[in-house]
Amino acid sequence: MNAFPHVSPKLRVLAVSVAAAVLATVAVTYTVRAAHDAQPTAATSAFALDRGHLYFRSTEAGAGRVARLPLTGAGRRTTDGPSCERFHASGGTGLCLLRRPGIPPKAYAVVLDGRLREKRRIALPGIPNRARVSASGRMLSWTMFTTGDSYAGGGASFSTRTSLLDTRTGYLIKNMEEIPLTLGGRRYHSPDVNYWGVTFARDDNRFYATVSTRGKTYLVRGDLRKWTAETLRENAECPSLSPDGTRLAFKKRVRGGTKDPWRLYVLDLRTMRERPLAEDRSVDDQAAWRDDGTLAYALPGRDGRKSDIWTVPADGSGRPELLVPGGSSPAVVR
């Protein structure tokens, strides 16, 4: 039955044409907006990667933008950097992980130069979670949560994908899960292997990371040139190598379940002895070394803030101190 029995054919054609034009306008507007949203909010011309500063993602004024503070002495908090979900920087290179709404939502890893200008952009098939730049600025790594992997169900609570980028050659490893792994002295093969939380040594070849398989996590040491990795110990996540290369900070699961399960530890790579730090709250972060003696990390914020950055001595002494109210993703540019 015709819903509009008294409308002439010409008016029907006109109505269809108008509707098509409206839909086309909406589509173009959405495309333009999506393209605009995919662009990182650029840093101001005066905001750059300068030595002697702590960079972080602001969760207060200028929420989402990269901010900075001097490492020593009094200084004003400057929030003029790009907008990022996760940020890290070193050696004149910045890494900004973006997530933009849409259908479907989009995510990117954006490589930045010392003036925080975009050099390269890589689309990510997941939710950005961890970012690291080597001391020289050459090697980059990022981790994202993904869906769709056949092993992500069952006993596993999530699936990750970790990428490596050599900024000197431009070579990108989209997923490091194929690296030959030695576990317990034997080559190990399993479809549920996940890597995350890479940290690089100063030679831009050796690295440390977390690997999980069959419900357990391990600290691994890897060699990029040989393309091999071996487990060093169980129950260590999100390692962070000290500036002098002698120690690893990591989070260790000390409680079962999902409520406050982790505590920060530091591992001496010479003796392989670990030490709990004075921070007894659960830290779900890849800590950054503020200097050879202290760590910086994010915790849920106080007084209504989304997150705060805290610092604690790396030798187990002292007590935690609030470093940056309203901040996350700390990175030190030396």
Summary of the structure (lengths in Angstrom):
residues: 334
radius of gyration: 23.2
end to end distance: 75.6
largest distance: 89.8
contacts: 1051
relative contact order: 0.11
helix: 11%
strand: 46%
